[in-house]
Amino acid sequence: MPRVMFTISYAIKPDVRDSYLEHARRMKEHFTTVGKKNYSVFETRGKKNHFTEVFITNSVEEYDTLEDNQDEKTEALIGKLDEFIDENGMKYSTLLEAL
């Protein structure tokens, strides 16, 4: 079974950077401890305020269940992201491990 990497990329509004970083910390804590997800947030080198969230699952089946059984806090954390993201929105990518 190939592992799956799911990414969500976006730029944030510069004036909300500090609030976004605190929110990203809360998301990471919640997704990794409560949700038991392999989750990280990266900032693009050389492009301040451009971020990518990365989920890595051990199989396609695990990937398919990422959105199943989300608790209220998870939904609230995801919903709040809209406050930070610039007008270009989000870009999604799903990659399957080749080797």
MMTF fields as JSON, N, C-alpha, C and O atoms, coordinates in Angstrom:
{
  "mmtfVersion": "1.0.0",
  "mmtfProducer": "UNKNOWN",
  "numBonds": 395,
  "numAtoms": 396,
  "numGroups": 99,
  "numChains": 1,
  "numModels": 1,
  "chainsPerModel": [1],
  "groupsPerChain": [99],
  "chainIdList": ["A"],
  "bondAtomList": [4, 2, 8, 6, 12, 10, 16, 14, 20, 18, 24, 22, 28, 26, 32, 30, 36, 34, 40, 38, 44, 42, 48, 46, 52, 50, 56, 54, 60, 58, 64, 62, 68, 66, 72, 70, 76, 74, 80, 78, 84, 82, 88, 86, 92, 90, 96, 94, 100, 98, 104, 102, 108, 106, 112, 110, 116, 114, 120, 118, 124, 122, 128, 126, 132, 130, 136, 134, 140, 138, 144, 142, 148, 146, 152, 150, 156, 154, 160, 158, 164, 162, 168, 166, 172, 170, 176, 174, 180, 178, 184, 182, 188, 186, 192, 190, 196, 194, 200, 198, 204, 202, 208, 206, 212, 210, 216, 214, 220, 218, 224, 222, 228, 226, 232, 230, 236, 234, 240, 238, 244, 242, 248, 246, 252, 250, 256, 254, 260, 258, 264, 262, 268, 266, 272, 270, 276, 274, 280, 278, 284, 282, 288, 286, 292, 290, 296, 294, 300, 298, 304, 302, 308, 306, 312, 310, 316, 314, 320, 318, 324, 322, 328, 326, 332, 330, 336, 334, 340, 338, 344, 342, 348, 346, 352, 350, 356, 354, 360, 358, 364, 362, 368, 366, 372, 370, 376, 374, 380, 378, 384, 382, 388, 386, 392, 390],
  "bondOrderList": [1, 1, 1, 1, 1, 1, 1, 1, 1, 1, 1, 1, 1, 1, 1, 1, 1, 1, 1, 1, 1, 1, 1, 1, 1, 1, 1, 1, 1, 1, 1, 1, 1, 1, 1, 1, 1, 1, 1, 1, 1, 1, 1, 1, 1, 1, 1, 1, 1, 1, 1, 1, 1, 1, 1, 1, 1, 1, 1, 1, 1, 1, 1, 1, 1, 1, 1, 1, 1, 1, 1, 1, 1, 1, 1, 1, 1, 1, 1, 1, 1, 1, 1, 1, 1, 1, 1, 1, 1, 1, 1, 1, 1, 1, 1, 1, 1, 1],
  "groupList": [{"groupName": "MET", "atomNameList": ["N", "CA", "C", "O"], "elementList": ["N", "C", "C", "O"], "formalChargeList": [0, 0, 0, 0], "bondAtomList": [1, 0, 2, 1, 3, 2], "bondOrderList": [1, 1, 2], "singleLetterCode": "M", "chemCompType": "L-PEPTIDE LINKING"}, {"groupName": "PRO", "atomNameList": ["N", "CA", "C", "O"], "elementList": ["N", "C", "C", "O"], "formalChargeList": [0, 0, 0, 0], "bondAtomList": [1, 0, 2, 1, 3, 2], "bondOrderList": [1, 1, 2], "singleLetterCode": "P", "chemCompType": "L-PEPTIDE LINKING"}, {"groupName": "ARG", "atomNameList": ["N", "CA", "C", "O"], "elementList": ["N", "C", "C", "O"], "formalChargeList": [0, 0, 0, 0], "bondAtomList": [1, 0, 2, 1, 3, 2], "bondOrderList": [1, 1, 2], "singleLetterCode": "R", "chemCompType": "L-PEPTIDE LINKING"}, {"groupName": "VAL", "atomNameList": ["N", "CA", "C", "O"], "elementList": ["N", "C", "C", "O"], "formalChargeList": [0, 0, 0, 0], "bondAtomList": [1, 0, 2, 1, 3, 2], "bondOrderList": [1, 1, 2], "singleLetterCode": "V", "chemCompType": "L-PEPTIDE LINKING"}, {"groupName": "PHE", "atomNameList": ["N", "CA", "C", "O"], "elementList": ["N", "C", "C", "O"], "formalChargeList": [0, 0, 0, 0], "bondAtomList": [1, 0, 2, 1, 3, 2], "bondOrderList": [1, 1, 2], "singleLetterCode": "F", "chemCompType": "L-PEPTIDE LINKING"}, {"groupName": "THR", "atomNameList": ["N", "CA", "C", "O"], "elementList": ["N", "C", "C", "O"], "formalChargeList": [0, 0, 0, 0], "bondAtomList": [1, 0, 2, 1, 3, 2], "bondOrderList": [1, 1, 2], "singleLetterCode": "T", "chemCompType": "L-PEPTIDE LINKING"}, {"groupName": "ILE", "atomNameList": ["N", "CA", "C", "O"], "elementList": ["N", "C", "C", "O"], "formalChargeList": [0, 0, 0, 0], "bondAtomList": [1, 0, 2, 1, 3, 2], "bondOrderList": [1, 1, 2], "singleLetterCode": "I", "chemCompType": "L-PEPTIDE LINKING"}, {"groupName": "SER", "atomNameList": ["N", "CA", "C", "O"], "elementList": ["N", "C", "C", "O"], "formalChargeList": [0, 0, 0, 0], "bondAtomList": [1, 0, 2, 1, 3, 2], "bondOrderList": [1, 1, 2], "singleLetterCode": "S", "chemCompType": "L-PEPTIDE LINKING"}, {"groupName": "TYR", "atomNameList": ["N", "CA", "C", "O"], "elementList": ["N", "C", "C", "O"], "formalChargeList": [0, 0, 0, 0], "bondAtomList": [1, 0, 2, 1, 3, 2], "bondOrderList": [1, 1, 2], "singleLetterCode": "Y", "chemCompType": "L-PEPTIDE LINKING"}, {"groupName": "ALA", "atomNameList": ["N", "CA", "C", "O"], "elementList": ["N", "C", "C", "O"], "formalChargeList": [0, 0, 0, 0], "bondAtomList": [1, 0, 2, 1, 3, 2], "bondOrderList": [1, 1, 2], "singleLetterCode": "A", "chemCompType": "L-PEPTIDE LINKING"}, {"groupName": "LYS", "atomNameList": ["N", "CA", "C", "O"], "elementList": ["N", "C", "C", "O"], "formalChargeList": [0, 0, 0, 0], "bondAtomList": [1, 0, 2, 1, 3, 2], "bondOrderList": [1, 1, 2], "singleLetterCode": "K", "chemCompType": "L-PEPTIDE LINKING"}, {"groupName": "ASP", "atomNameList": ["N", "CA", "C", "O"], "elementList": ["N", "C", "C", "O"], "formalChargeList": [0, 0, 0, 0], "bondAtomList": [1, 0, 2, 1, 3, 2], "bondOrderList": [1, 1, 2], "singleLetterCode": "D", "chemCompType": "L-PEPTIDE LINKING"}, {"groupName": "LEU", "atomNameList": ["N", "CA", "C", "O"], "elementList": ["N", "C", "C", "O"], "formalChargeList": [0, 0, 0, 0], "bondAtomList": [1, 0, 2, 1, 3, 2], "bondOrderList": [1, 1, 2], "singleLetterCode": "L", "chemCompType": "L-PEPTIDE LINKING"}, {"groupName": "GLU", "atomNameList": ["N", "CA", "C", "O"], "elementList": ["N", "C", "C", "O"], "formalChargeList": [0, 0, 0, 0], "bondAtomList": [1, 0, 2, 1, 3, 2], "bondOrderList": [1, 1, 2], "singleLetterCode": "E", "chemCompType": "L-PEPTIDE LINKING"}, {"groupName": "HIS", "atomNameList": ["N", "CA", "C", "O"], "elementList": ["N", "C", "C", "O"], "formalChargeList": [0, 0, 0, 0], "bondAtomList": [1, 0, 2, 1, 3, 2], "bondOrderList": [1, 1, 2], "singleLetterCode": "H", "chemCompType": "L-PEPTIDE LINKING"}, {"groupName": "GLY", "atomNameList": ["N", "CA", "C", "O"], "elementList": ["N", "C", "C", "O"], "formalChargeList": [0, 0, 0, 0], "bondAtomList": [1, 0, 2, 1, 3, 2], "bondOrderList": [1, 1, 2], "singleLetterCode": "G", "chemCompType": "PEPTIDE LINKING"}, {"groupName": "ASN", "atomNameList": ["N", "CA", "C", "O"], "elementList": ["N", "C", "C", "O"], "formalChargeList": [0, 0, 0, 0], "bondAtomList": [1, 0, 2, 1, 3, 2], "bondOrderList": [1, 1, 2], "singleLetterCode": "N", "chemCompType": "L-PEPTIDE LINKING"}, {"groupName": "GLN", "atomNameList": ["N", "CA", "C", "O"], "elementList": ["N", "C", "C", "O"], "formalChargeList": [0, 0, 0, 0], "bondAtomList": [1, 0, 2, 1, 3, 2], "bondOrderList": [1, 1, 2], "singleLetterCode": "Q", "chemCompType": "L-PEPTIDE LINKING"}],
  "groupTypeList": [0, 1, 2, 3, 0, 4, 5, 6, 7, 8, 9, 6, 10, 1, 11, 3, 2, 11, 7, 8, 12, 13, 14, 9, 2, 2, 0, 10, 13, 14, 4, 5, 5, 3, 15, 10, 10, 16, 8, 7, 3, 4, 13, 5, 2, 15, 10, 10, 16, 14, 4, 5, 13, 3, 4, 6, 5, 16, 7, 3, 13, 13, 8, 11, 5, 12, 13, 11, 16, 17, 11, 13, 10, 5, 13, 9, 12, 6, 15, 10, 12, 11, 13, 4, 6, 11, 13, 16, 15, 0, 10, 8, 7, 5, 12, 12, 13, 9, 12],
  "groupIdList": [1, 2, 3, 4, 5, 6, 7, 8, 9, 10, 11, 12, 13, 14, 15, 16, 17, 18, 19, 20, 21, 22, 23, 24, 25, 26, 27, 28, 29, 30, 31, 32, 33, 34, 35, 36, 37, 38, 39, 40, 41, 42, 43, 44, 45, 46, 47, 48, 49, 50, 51, 52, 53, 54, 55, 56, 57, 58, 59, 60, 61, 62, 63, 64, 65, 66, 67, 68, 69, 70, 71, 72, 73, 74, 75, 76, 77, 78, 79, 80, 81, 82, 83, 84, 85, 86, 87, 88, 89, 90, 91, 92, 93, 94, 95, 96, 97, 98, 99],
  "secStructList": [7, 7, 7, 3, 3, 3, 3, 3, 3, 3, 3, 5, 7, 4, 4, 4, 2, 2, 2, 2, 2, 2, 2, 2, 2, 2, 2, 2, 2, 0, 0, 0, 0, 0, 1, 7, 7, 3, 3, 3, 3, 3, 3, 7, 6, 6, 1, 6, 6, 3, 3, 3, 3, 3, 3, 3, 3, 1, 1, 2, 2, 2, 2, 2, 6, 6, 6, 6, 6, 7, 7, 2, 2, 2, 2, 2, 2, 2, 2, 2, 4, 4, 4, 6, 5, 7, 6, 6, 7, 7, 3, 3, 3, 3, 3, 3, 7, 7, 7],
  "xCoordList": [0.837, 0.0, 0.878, 1.747, 0.661, 1.44, 0.939, -0.251, 1.884, 1.487, 0.935, 1.167, 0.202, -0.407, 0.003, -0.028, 0.392, 0.661, -0.404, -0.542, -1.143, -2.185, -1.702, -1.369, -1.661, -1.187, -2.25, -3.051, -2.227, -3.101, -2.182, -1.562, -2.098, -1.198, -1.995, -3.042, -1.469, -2.137, -1.201, -0.186, -1.57, -0.89, -1.845, -3.064, -1.264, -2.094, -1.92, -0.944, -2.884, -2.805, -1.692, -1.673, -0.765, 0.384, 0.01, 0.715, -1.077, -1.434, -1.984, -2.189, -2.231, -2.752, -1.751, -2.119, -0.494, 0.535, 0.634, 0.604, 0.751, 0.906, -0.302, -0.145, -1.485, -2.701, -2.744, -3.132, -2.347, -2.325, -1.357, -1.703, -0.155, 0.835, 0.328, 0.569, -0.359, -0.937, -2.032, -2.134, -2.833, -3.878, -3.259, -3.742, -2.206, -1.526, -0.973, -1.011, -0.461, 0.016, -1.129, -0.97, -2.273, -3.441, -3.878, -4.221, -3.863, -4.24, -3.275, -3.705, -1.985, -0.998, -1.171, -1.157, -1.334, -1.512, -2.753, -2.705, -3.849, -5.101, -5.034, -5.399, -4.576, -4.547, -3.594, -3.873, -2.467, -1.491, -1.805, -1.532, -2.372, -2.644, -4.034, -4.17, -5.047, -6.42, -6.723, -7.255, -6.381, -6.701, -5.708, -5.974, -4.551, -3.501, -3.079, -2.808, -3.025, -2.64, -1.162, -0.592, -0.545, 0.807, 0.621, 0.305, 0.816, 0.443, 1.535, 2.071, 1.86, 2.836, 2.415, 1.627, 2.957, 2.737, 4.121, 4.991, 4.314, 5.581, 5.367, 4.317, 6.376, 6.364, 7.34, 8.445, 6.937, 7.773, 8.998, 8.89, 10.14, 11.394, 11.434, 11.205, 11.725, 11.821, 10.484, 10.443, 9.386, 8.053, 7.314, 6.497, 7.616, 6.992, 5.473, 4.906, 4.835, 3.375, 2.747, 1.53, 3.539, 3.037, 3.26, 4.394, 2.177, 2.241, 1.666, 0.836, 2.132, 1.591, 1.36, 2.267, 0.142, -0.189, 0.01, -0.362, 0.596, 0.887, 0.335, 0.646, -0.494, -0.971, -0.335, -0.376, 0.248, 0.781, 0.055, -0.002, -0.495, -1.193, -0.441, 0.308, -0.641, 0.069, -0.56, 0.016, -1.744, -2.416, -3.495, -3.876, -3.969, -5.073, -6.324, -7.1, -6.514, -7.69, -7.677, -8.708, -6.512, -6.404, -6.665, -7.342, -6.127, -6.374, -7.879, -8.405, -8.55, -9.983, -10.798, -11.93, -10.256, -10.994, -10.564, -11.014, -9.7, -9.224, -10.362, -10.278, -11.401, -12.492, -13.603, -14.538, -13.511, -14.536, -14.402, -13.299, -15.517, -15.559, -14.803, -14.153, -14.89, -14.265, -15.072, -16.299, -14.376, -15.077, -15.343, -14.873, -16.095, -16.469, -15.252, -15.217, -14.257, -13.065, -12.312, -11.842, -12.191, -11.524, -12.246, -11.609, -13.555, -14.341, -14.173, -14.077, -14.138, -13.96, -12.574, -12.44, -11.552, -10.193, -10.065, -9.463, -10.623, -10.561, -11.361, -10.911, -12.528, -13.377, -12.752, -12.97, -11.978, -11.358, -10.254, -9.901, -9.71, -8.639, -9.025, -8.179, -10.288, -10.742, -10.422, -10.244, -10.348, -10.043, -8.624, -8.347, -7.739, -6.322, -5.882, -4.947, -6.542, -6.092, -6.414, -7.491, -5.452, -5.652, -6.657, -7.219, -6.871, -7.913, -7.642, -8.539, -6.435, -6.11, -6.591, -6.575, -7.013, -7.584, -6.574, -5.373, -7.09, -6.277, -6.085, -6.918, -4.961, -4.686, -4.414, -3.659, -5.041, -4.941, -4.164, -4.228, -3.429, -2.702, -2.724, -2.575, -2.908, -2.841, -1.785, -1.887, -0.771, 0.335, 0.418, 0.294, 0.632, 0.798, 2.284, 2.99, 2.753, 4.153, 4.454, 3.749, 5.489, 5.8, 6.702, 6.552, 7.614, 8.572, 8.588, 9.332],
  "yCoordList": [-1.197, 0.0, 1.255, 1.402, 2.139, 3.384, 4.346, 4.406, 5.09, 6.173, 7.315, 7.375, 8.215, 9.343, 10.63, 10.715, 11.64, 12.964, 13.9, 14.048, 14.52, 15.474, 16.844, 17.035, 17.81, 19.15, 20.199, 20.071, 21.231, 22.385, 23.604, 23.879, 24.328, 25.482, 26.766, 26.811, 27.812, 29.111, 30.194, 29.919, 31.425, 32.591, 33.24, 33.21, 33.824, 34.522, 36.032, 36.509, 36.76, 38.213, 38.612, 38.142, 39.477, 39.826, 40.386, 40.141, 41.125, 41.771, 40.802, 41.199, 39.537, 38.558, 37.432, 36.388, 37.648, 36.607, 36.043, 34.825, 36.903, 36.413, 35.584, 34.534, 36.05, 35.301, 33.974, 32.951, 33.989, 32.751, 31.745, 30.575, 32.186, 31.266, 30.646, 29.466, 31.415, 30.859, 29.846, 28.792, 30.17, 29.242, 27.952, 26.855, 28.089, 26.916, 26.029, 24.804, 26.633, 25.853, 25.059, 23.893, 25.709, 25.006, 23.858, 22.777, 24.097, 23.031, 21.855, 20.705, 22.135, 21.053, 20.254, 19.024, 20.951, 20.259, 19.366, 18.206, 19.909, 19.15, 17.978, 16.854, 18.236, 17.173, 16.047, 14.883, 16.375, 15.331, 14.601, 13.405, 15.296, 14.625, 13.999, 12.813, 14.767, 14.257, 13.412, 12.308, 13.936, 13.242, 12.167, 11.369, 12.145, 11.151, 11.179, 10.136, 12.376, 12.54, 12.885, 13.501, 12.482, 12.912, 14.219, 14.209, 15.333, 16.651, 17.659, 17.676, 18.496, 19.575, 20.783, 20.677, 21.94, 23.174, 23.723, 23.857, 24.038, 24.554, 25.932, 26.208, 26.798, 28.08, 27.97, 27.45, 28.456, 28.388, 29.271, 30.46, 28.68, 29.423, 30.509, 30.247, 31.73, 32.853, 33.486, 34.454, 32.95, 33.511, 33.653, 32.81, 34.729, 34.965, 34.943, 35.462, 34.333, 34.244, 33.251, 33.273, 32.381, 31.297, 29.986, 29.622, 29.294, 28.1, 26.881, 26.992, 25.714, 24.449, 23.546, 23.301, 23.061, 22.054, 20.697, 20.502, 19.756, 18.435, 17.366, 17.332, 16.493, 15.298, 14.107, 14.027, 13.188, 11.96, 10.788, 10.66, 9.938, 8.746, 7.508, 7.56, 6.411, 5.17, 4.358, 3.364, 4.772, 4.035, 4.917, 5.947, 4.496, 5.192, 5.098, 6.05, 3.952, 3.769, 4.762, 5.343, 4.95, 5.932, 7.339, 8.131, 7.656, 8.953, 9.177, 10.255, 8.14, 8.246, 8.542, 9.015, 8.278, 8.515, 9.808, 10.074, 10.613, 11.841, 12.73, 13.306, 12.841, 13.749, 13.07, 13.734, 11.772, 11.045, 11.346, 11.525, 11.396, 11.529, 12.739, 12.657, 13.859, 15.076, 15.59, 15.663, 15.948, 16.511, 18.004, 18.585, 18.602, 20.008, 20.922, 21.905, 20.615, 21.468, 21.424, 22.458, 20.245, 20.134, 20.985, 21.731, 20.884, 21.672, 23.165, 23.939, 23.578, 24.993, 25.488, 26.587, 24.679, 25.067, 25.223, 26.182, 24.291, 24.356, 25.559, 26.271, 25.777, 26.894, 28.253, 29.186, 28.371, 29.658, 30.056, 31.233, 29.103, 29.414, 30.504, 31.294, 30.547, 31.542, 32.97, 33.843, 33.215, 34.561, 35.007, 36.205, 34.059, 34.362, 34.334, 35.04, 33.534, 33.274, 34.445, 35.037, 34.766, 35.884, 35.533, 34.437, 36.477, 36.337, 35.23, 34.871, 34.688, 33.616, 32.24, 31.293, 32.125, 30.877, 29.761, 29.997, 28.544, 27.356, 26.521, 26.525, 25.801, 24.836, 23.495, 23.412, 22.448, 21.113, 20.19, 20.312, 19.263, 18.256, 16.942, 16.924, 15.856, 14.521, 13.737, 13.549, 13.28, 12.554, 11.144, 10.936, 10.178, 8.786, 8.445, 8.816, 7.75, 7.344, 6.387, 5.396, 6.68, 5.885, 4.69, 3.627, 4.849, 3.77, 3.467, 2.59],
  "zCoordList": [0.0, 0.0, 0.0, 0.86, -0.937, -0.925, 0.147, 0.459, 0.693, 1.591, 0.735, -0.472, 1.388, 0.692, 1.396, 2.623, 0.6, 1.14, 0.578, -0.637, 1.467, 1.094, 1.543, 2.713, 0.608, 0.945, 0.654, -0.272, 1.471, 1.298, 1.348, 2.375, 0.243, 0.162, 0.03, -0.616, 0.662, 0.617, 1.13, 1.77, 0.831, 1.393, 2.388, 2.218, 3.422, 4.408, 4.251, 3.672, 4.777, 4.784, 5.763, 6.9, 5.326, 6.171, 7.543, 8.522, 7.622, 8.892, 9.935, 11.082, 9.568, 10.535, 10.812, 11.351, 10.443, 10.564, 11.984, 12.165, 12.979, 14.36, 14.798, 15.422, 14.477, 14.823, 14.073, 14.639, 12.8, 12.026, 12.652, 12.811, 13.006, 13.58, 14.876, 15.131, 15.686, 16.913, 16.563, 17.19, 15.574, 15.13, 14.574, 14.857, 13.795, 13.233, 14.35, 14.238, 15.423, 16.576, 17.21, 17.57, 17.338, 17.901, 16.995, 17.476, 15.668, 14.736, 14.857, 14.946, 14.86, 14.934, 16.22, 16.197, 17.334, 18.607, 18.57, 18.98, 18.081, 18.057, 17.072, 17.419, 15.864, 14.853, 15.226, 14.936, 15.867, 16.187, 17.491, 17.604, 18.475, 19.747, 19.784, 20.085, 19.488, 19.536, 18.297, 18.407, 17.122, 15.885, 15.487, 14.589, 16.162, 15.866, 14.398, 13.803, 13.82, 12.419, 12.313, 13.214, 11.203, 10.862, 10.099, 8.91, 10.781, 10.258, 10.58, 11.689, 9.603, 9.8, 8.987, 8.047, 9.369, 8.619, 8.254, 9.116, 6.973, 6.476, 5.864, 5.283, 5.999, 5.295, 4.131, 4.289, 2.969, 1.779, 1.951, 2.252, 1.757, 1.873, 0.814, -0.367, 1.244, 0.321, -0.038, -0.797, 0.499, 0.226, 1.546, 1.915, 2.242, 3.539, 3.407, 2.445, 4.39, 4.478, 3.508, 3.322, 2.885, 2.032, 2.785, 3.098, 3.066, 3.902, 3.196, 2.294, 3.634, 3.166, 4.367, 5.162, 4.484, 5.489, 4.835, 3.677, 5.573, 5.032, 5.966, 7.157, 5.392, 6.08, 5.377, 4.149, 6.125, 5.541, 6.18, 7.403, 5.329, 5.819, 5.348, 4.373, 6.038, 5.731, 4.609, 4.169, 4.139, 3.065, 2.441, 2.997, 1.292, 0.627, 1.493, 1.579, 2.131, 2.994, 4.159, 4.498, 4.764, 5.861, 5.336, 5.992, 4.145, 3.529, 3.325, 3.603, 2.838, 2.563, 3.812, 3.705, 4.984, 6.235, 6.942, 8.057, 6.31, 6.964, 7.455, 8.54, 6.678, 7.04, 7.831, 8.278, 8.005, 8.761, 10.254, 10.77, 10.916, 12.375, 12.917, 13.959, 12.206, 12.726, 13.9, 13.838, 14.973, 16.117, 15.884, 14.906, 16.788, 16.632, 16.638, 15.898, 17.459, 17.522, 16.197, 15.723, 15.594, 14.295, 13.264, 12.52, 13.214, 12.262, 12.508, 11.556, 13.764, 14.101, 13.682, 13.145, 13.927, 13.552, 12.042, 11.561, 11.309, 9.854, 9.342, 8.445, 9.906, 9.484, 9.723, 8.95, 10.789, 11.135, 10.155, 10.074, 9.419, 8.464, 7.471, 7.054, 7.095, 6.114, 6.54, 5.69, 7.833, 8.338, 7.977, 7.914, 7.743, 7.545, 6.081, 5.701, 5.27, 3.901, 2.978, 3.052, 2.103, 1.178, 0.079, 0.061, -0.831, -1.853, -2.873, -3.636, -2.902, -3.861, -3.414, -4.199, -2.174, -1.698, -1.49, -1.358, -1.463, -1.18, -2.438, -3.345, -2.467, -3.53, -2.858, -1.889, -3.39, -2.807, -3.73, -4.953, -3.124, -3.889, -3.125, -1.903, -3.838, -3.246, -4.002, -5.215, -3.283, -3.906, -3.333, -2.126, -4.228, -3.823, -3.85, -4.788, -2.84, -2.786, -3.937, -4.123, -4.702, -5.886, -5.566, -6.168, -4.648, -4.34, -2.869, -2.429]
}
